[in-house]
Amino acid sequence: MLNVKDYISIDKEVLAGQPVFKGTRVPVESLFWHLEKGISLDQFLEDFPTVSKDQAVAVLEIAGKILTSKNIVKLYETAA
């Protein structure tokens, strides 16, 4: 099972606490922004060479597990 902390870091000293790919200053949000704009994963990785393909794929898998969870409503309420 994937451990979020192995792939995502949140530190108030790095980009004001915005979630970033662990070991980088690349916001996780940038991956989703690229994909929403129709930009391929490969192009994202070219744009952000400090992010590995394994990291990006793991974050997508984690997001998929969260969004398909039976407890998504509770997760959403917690985040709000």
DSSP file (Angstrom, degrees, kcal/mol; ACC not computed):
  #  RESIDUE AA STRUCTURE BP1 BP2  ACC     N-H-->O    O-->H-N    N-H-->O    O-->H-N    TCO  KAPPA ALPHA  PHI   PSI    X-CA   Y-CA   Z-CA
    1    1 A M              0   0    0      0, 0.0     2,-0.2     0, 0.0     0, 0.0   0.000 360.0 360.0 360.0 142.6    0.0    0.0    0.0
    2    2 A L        -     0   0    0     56,-0.1     2,-0.6     1,-0.0     3,-0.1  -0.505 360.0-145.7 -76.0 139.4    1.2    3.5   -0.8
    3    3 A N    >   -     0   0    0     -2,-0.2     3,-2.0     1,-0.1     4,-0.5  -0.936   5.5-147.7-107.0 118.9    2.2    5.8    2.0
    4    4 A V  G >> S+     0   0    0     -2,-0.6     4,-2.7     1,-0.3     3,-1.8   0.863  96.8  60.0 -52.4 -41.9    1.3    9.4    1.3
    5    5 A K  G 34 S+     0   0    0      1,-0.3    -1,-0.3     2,-0.2     5,-0.0   0.661  95.7  62.9 -67.1 -15.3    4.3   10.7    3.3
    6    6 A D  G <4 S+     0   0    0     -3,-2.0    -1,-0.3     1,-0.1    -2,-0.2   0.676 120.1  22.4 -77.8 -17.0    6.7    8.8    1.0
    7    7 A Y  T <4 S+     0   0    0     -3,-1.8    15,-2.3    -4,-0.5     2,-0.4   0.629 119.7  51.8-123.2 -24.3    5.6   10.9   -1.9
    8    8 A I  E  <  -A   21   0A   0     -4,-2.7     2,-0.4    13,-0.3    -1,-0.2  -0.962  58.2-166.3-126.2 136.7    4.1   14.2   -0.6
    9    9 A S  E     -A   20   0A   0     11,-2.9    11,-2.5    -2,-0.4     2,-0.5  -0.960   4.2-168.6-121.9 139.5    5.7   16.6    1.9
   10   10 A I        +     0   0    0     -2,-0.4     2,-0.4     9,-0.2     8,-0.1  -0.966  20.0 157.1-128.4 114.6    3.9   19.5    3.7
   11   11 A D    >   -     0   0    0     -2,-0.5     3,-2.5     3,-0.5     6,-1.3  -0.985  40.9-141.6-141.0 123.0    6.2   21.9    5.5
   12   12 A K  T 3  S+     0   0    0     -2,-0.4     4,-0.4     1,-0.3     6,-0.1   0.710 104.8  59.1 -60.4 -17.8    5.3   25.5    6.4
   13   13 A E  T 3  S+     0   0    0      3,-0.2     2,-0.6     1,-0.1    -1,-0.3   0.572  97.5  67.7 -85.2  -9.8    8.8   26.5    5.4
   14   14 A V  S X  S-     0   0    0     -3,-2.5     3,-1.5     1,-0.2     4,-0.5  -0.945 129.5 -27.3-115.7 113.3    8.4   25.2    1.9
   15   15 A L  G >  S-     0   0    0     -2,-0.6     3,-1.6     1,-0.3    -1,-0.2   0.848 115.0 -66.3  50.1  40.0    6.0   27.1   -0.3
   16   16 A A  G 3  S-     0   0    0     -4,-0.4    -1,-0.3     1,-0.3    -4,-0.2   0.793  98.7 -51.3  56.4  33.0    4.0   28.2    2.8
   17   17 A G  G <  S+     0   0    0     -3,-1.5    -1,-0.3    -6,-1.3    -5,-0.2   0.554  91.6 152.2  86.3   7.2    2.9   24.6    3.5
   18   18 A Q    <   -     0   0    0     -3,-1.6    -7,-0.4    -4,-0.5    -1,-0.3  -0.507  57.6 -99.4 -68.7 138.2    1.6   23.8    0.1
   19   19 A P        +     0   0    0      0, 0.0     9,-2.2     0, 0.0    10,-0.5  -0.398  52.2 178.6 -60.8 129.2    1.8   20.0   -0.6
   20   20 A V  E     -AB   9  27A   0    -11,-2.5   -11,-2.9     7,-0.3     2,-0.3  -0.874  39.9 -86.5-127.5 161.1    4.9   19.3   -2.7
   21   21 A F  E >   -A    8   0A   0      5,-2.5     3,-2.0    -2,-0.3     5,-0.3  -0.542  63.9 -95.1 -64.6 130.3    6.5   16.2   -4.2
   22   22 A K  T 3  S+     0   0    0    -15,-2.3    -1,-0.1    -2,-0.3     3,-0.1  -0.184 109.8  17.1 -53.8 133.3    8.8   14.9   -1.4
   23   23 A G  T 3  S+     0   0    0      1,-0.3    -1,-0.3    -3,-0.1     2,-0.2   0.516 118.5  75.7  82.5   6.1   12.3   16.1   -1.8
   24   24 A T  S <  S-     0   0    0     -3,-2.0    -1,-0.3     2,-0.1    -4,-0.1  -0.758  77.5-128.2-133.4 179.4   11.3   18.9   -4.2
   25   25 A R        +     0   0    0     -2,-0.2    -3,-0.1    -3,-0.1    -2,-0.0  -0.002  69.8 122.3-114.7  23.7    9.7   22.3   -4.3
   26   26 A V        -     0   0    0     -5,-0.3    -5,-2.5    22,-0.0    -2,-0.1  -0.789  63.8-127.6 -92.2 116.5    7.2   21.2   -7.0
   27   27 A P  B >>  -B   20   0A   0      0, 0.0     3,-1.2     0, 0.0     4,-0.6  -0.378   6.8-136.1 -63.4 137.5    3.6   21.6   -5.9
   28   28 A V  H >> S+     0   0    0     -9,-2.2     3,-1.3     1,-0.3     4,-1.2   0.863 104.6  67.9 -57.8 -35.9    1.5   18.5   -6.3
   29   29 A E  H 3> S+     0   0    0    -10,-0.5     4,-2.5     1,-0.3    -1,-0.3   0.807  87.7  66.0 -54.8 -31.8   -1.2   20.8   -7.7
   30   30 A S  H <> S+     0   0    0     -3,-1.2     4,-2.3     1,-0.2    -1,-0.3   0.847  96.8  54.7 -64.1 -32.9    1.0   21.4  -10.7
   31   31 A L  H <X S+     0   0    0     -3,-1.3     4,-2.3    -4,-0.6    -1,-0.2   0.949 111.4  43.5 -62.7 -48.1    0.7   17.8  -11.8
   32   32 A F  H  X S+     0   0    0     -4,-1.2     4,-2.6     1,-0.2    -2,-0.2   0.866 111.5  54.4 -67.8 -35.1   -3.1   18.1  -11.8
   33   33 A W  H  X S+     0   0    0     -4,-2.5     4,-1.7     2,-0.2     6,-0.2   0.941 109.3  48.3 -61.7 -47.0   -3.0   21.5  -13.5
   34   34 A H  H  <>S+     0   0    0     -4,-2.3     5,-2.7     1,-0.2     3,-0.3   0.943 113.5  46.2 -58.0 -49.3   -0.9   20.0  -16.3
   35   35 A L  H ><5S+     0   0    0     -4,-2.3     3,-1.5     1,-0.2    -1,-0.2   0.890 109.4  54.4 -64.3 -39.3   -3.2   17.0  -16.7
   36   36 A E  H 3<5S+     0   0    0     -4,-2.6    -1,-0.2     1,-0.3    -2,-0.2   0.840 107.1  52.2 -61.7 -32.6   -6.4   19.2  -16.6
   37   37 A K  T 3<5S-     0   0    0     -4,-1.7    -1,-0.3    -3,-0.3    -2,-0.2   0.405 123.2-106.3 -84.4   2.6   -4.9   21.3  -19.5
   38   38 A G  T < 5S+     0   0    0     -3,-1.5     2,-0.4     1,-0.3    -3,-0.2   0.631  71.3 146.6  83.1  14.0   -4.3   18.2  -21.6
   39   39 A I      < -     0   0    0     -5,-2.7    -1,-0.3    -6,-0.2    -2,-0.1  -0.721  49.3-116.6 -86.5 131.3   -0.5   18.2  -21.0
   40   40 A S     >  -     0   0    0     -2,-0.4     4,-2.2     1,-0.1     5,-0.1  -0.131  14.3-116.6 -67.8 160.6    0.9   14.7  -20.9
   41   41 A L  H  > S+     0   0    0      1,-0.2     4,-2.5     2,-0.2     5,-0.2   0.897 117.3  55.5 -60.8 -41.3    2.5   13.1  -17.9
   42   42 A D  H  > S+     0   0    0      1,-0.2     4,-1.7     2,-0.2    -1,-0.2   0.897 107.6  48.2 -60.9 -40.0    5.8   12.9  -19.9
   43   43 A Q  H  > S+     0   0    0      2,-0.2     4,-2.5     1,-0.2    -1,-0.2   0.900 109.3  53.2 -67.9 -39.5    5.7   16.6  -20.6
   44   44 A F  H  X S+     0   0    0     -4,-2.2     4,-2.0     1,-0.2    -2,-0.2   0.935 108.8  49.9 -56.7 -46.2    5.0   17.3  -16.9
   45   45 A L  H  < S+     0   0    0     -4,-2.5    -1,-0.2     1,-0.2     6,-0.2   0.837 110.4  49.9 -64.9 -32.9    8.1   15.3  -16.0
   46   46 A E  H  < S+     0   0    0     -4,-1.7    -1,-0.2    -5,-0.2    -2,-0.2   0.893 111.5  48.8 -68.7 -39.7   10.1   17.2  -18.6
   47   47 A D  H  < S+     0   0    0     -4,-2.5    -2,-0.2     1,-0.3    -1,-0.2   0.806 123.5  32.3 -68.8 -29.8    8.9   20.5  -17.1
   48   48 A F    ><  +     0   0    0     -4,-2.0     3,-2.1    -5,-0.2    -1,-0.3  -0.676  67.8 173.0-129.4  76.3    9.7   19.3  -13.6
   49   49 A P  T 3  S+     0   0    0      0, 0.0    -1,-0.1     0, 0.0    -4,-0.1   0.627  73.3  69.4 -65.6 -12.5   12.8   17.1  -13.8
   50   50 A T  T 3  S+     0   0    0      2,-0.1     2,-0.5   -29,-0.0    -5,-0.1   0.622  86.9  79.5 -79.0 -10.7   13.1   16.9  -10.0
   51   51 A V  S <  S-     0   0    0     -3,-2.1     2,-0.2    -6,-0.2    -3,-0.1  -0.846  78.1-141.8 -96.3 128.1    9.9   14.8   -9.9
   52   52 A S     >  -     0   0    0     -2,-0.5     4,-2.3     1,-0.1     5,-0.2  -0.499  19.8-118.8 -84.8 158.2   10.4   11.1  -10.8
   53   53 A K  H  > S+     0   0    0      1,-0.2     4,-2.8     2,-0.2     5,-0.3   0.894 116.4  56.5 -61.2 -39.1    7.8    9.2  -12.8
   54   54 A D  H  > S+     0   0    0      1,-0.2     4,-2.3     2,-0.2    -1,-0.2   0.905 107.2  48.8 -59.4 -41.5    7.4    6.9   -9.8
   55   55 A Q  H  > S+     0   0    0      2,-0.2     4,-2.4     1,-0.2    -2,-0.2   0.946 113.0  46.6 -62.9 -48.1    6.5    9.9   -7.6
   56   56 A A  H  X S+     0   0    0     -4,-2.3     4,-2.1     1,-0.2    -2,-0.2   0.918 114.2  46.7 -62.6 -44.7    4.0   11.2  -10.1
   57   57 A V  H  X S+     0   0    0     -4,-2.8     4,-2.4     1,-0.2    -1,-0.2   0.905 111.5  52.1 -65.3 -40.7    2.3    7.9  -10.7
   58   58 A A  H  X S+     0   0    0     -4,-2.3     4,-2.7    -5,-0.3    -2,-0.2   0.913 108.6  50.4 -62.0 -42.7    2.1    7.2   -7.0
   59   59 A V  H  X S+     0   0    0     -4,-2.4     4,-2.6     1,-0.2    -1,-0.2   0.901 110.6  49.7 -63.1 -40.4    0.4   10.6   -6.4
   60   60 A L  H  X S+     0   0    0     -4,-2.1     4,-2.3     2,-0.2    -1,-0.2   0.902 111.3  49.4 -64.5 -39.7   -2.1    9.8   -9.1
   61   61 A E  H  X S+     0   0    0     -4,-2.4     4,-2.3     2,-0.2    -2,-0.2   0.911 110.9  49.6 -64.8 -41.8   -2.8    6.4   -7.5
   62   62 A I  H  X S+     0   0    0     -4,-2.7     4,-2.3     2,-0.2    -2,-0.2   0.931 111.2  49.2 -62.1 -45.8   -3.2    8.0   -4.1
   63   63 A A  H  X S+     0   0    0     -4,-2.6     4,-2.7     1,-0.2    -1,-0.2   0.903 110.4  51.8 -60.8 -41.1   -5.6   10.5   -5.5
   64   64 A G  H  X S+     0   0    0     -4,-2.3     4,-1.4     1,-0.2    -1,-0.2   0.904 109.1  49.3 -62.1 -41.9   -7.5    7.7   -7.2
   65   65 A K  H  < S+     0   0    0     -4,-2.3     4,-0.3     2,-0.2    -1,-0.2   0.895 112.7  47.8 -65.2 -39.3   -7.8    5.8   -4.0
   66   66 A I  H >< S+     0   0    0     -4,-2.3     3,-1.1     1,-0.2    -2,-0.2   0.939 112.8  47.7 -65.3 -46.3   -9.1    8.9   -2.2
   67   67 A L  H 3< S+     0   0    0     -4,-2.7    -1,-0.2     1,-0.3    -2,-0.2   0.693 115.7  44.1 -72.9 -17.9  -11.6    9.7   -4.8
   68   68 A T  T 3< S+     0   0    0     -4,-1.4    -1,-0.3    -5,-0.2    -2,-0.2   0.328  87.2 121.8-105.6   7.0  -13.0    6.2   -5.0
   69   69 A S    X   -     0   0    0     -3,-1.1     3,-1.4    -4,-0.3     4,-0.2  -0.396  67.1-133.7 -69.3 143.8  -13.1    5.7   -1.3
   70   70 A K  T 3  S+     0   0    0      1,-0.3     3,-0.3     2,-0.1    -1,-0.1   0.692 108.8  55.6 -67.3 -17.7  -16.4    4.8    0.3
   71   71 A N  T 3>  +     0   0    0      1,-0.2     4,-2.3     2,-0.1     3,-0.4   0.107  68.7 119.8-100.6  21.1  -15.6    7.4    2.9
   72   72 A I  H <> S+     0   0    0     -3,-1.4     4,-2.8     1,-0.2     5,-0.2   0.848  72.0  55.7 -58.2 -36.0  -15.1   10.3    0.4
   73   73 A V  H  > S+     0   0    0     -3,-0.3     4,-2.3     2,-0.2    -1,-0.2   0.924 109.5  46.1 -63.8 -43.0  -17.8   12.4    1.9
   74   74 A K  H  > S+     0   0    0     -3,-0.4     4,-2.0     2,-0.2    -2,-0.2   0.902 113.0  50.2 -65.6 -40.4  -16.2   12.2    5.4
   75   75 A L  H  X S+     0   0    0     -4,-2.3     4,-1.8     2,-0.2    -2,-0.2   0.916 111.2  49.0 -62.1 -43.0  -12.8   13.0    3.8
   76   76 A Y  H  X S+     0   0    0     -4,-2.8     4,-1.3     1,-0.2    -2,-0.2   0.902 110.1  50.7 -64.3 -41.9  -14.3   16.0    2.0
   77   77 A E  H  < S+     0   0    0     -4,-2.3    -1,-0.2     1,-0.2    -2,-0.2   0.875 109.2  52.0 -63.8 -37.6  -16.0   17.2    5.2
   78   78 A T  H  < S+     0   0    0     -4,-2.0    -1,-0.2     1,-0.2    -2,-0.2   0.878 110.6  47.9 -65.0 -38.5  -12.6   17.0    7.1
   79   79 A A  H  <        0   0    0     -4,-1.8    -1,-0.2     1,-0.2    -2,-0.2   0.710 360.0 360.0 -77.1 -20.9  -10.8   19.0    4.4
   80   80 A A     <        0   0    0     -4,-1.3    -1,-0.2    -5,-0.1    -2,-0.1   0.486 360.0 360.0 -75.8 360.0  -13.5   21.7    4.3
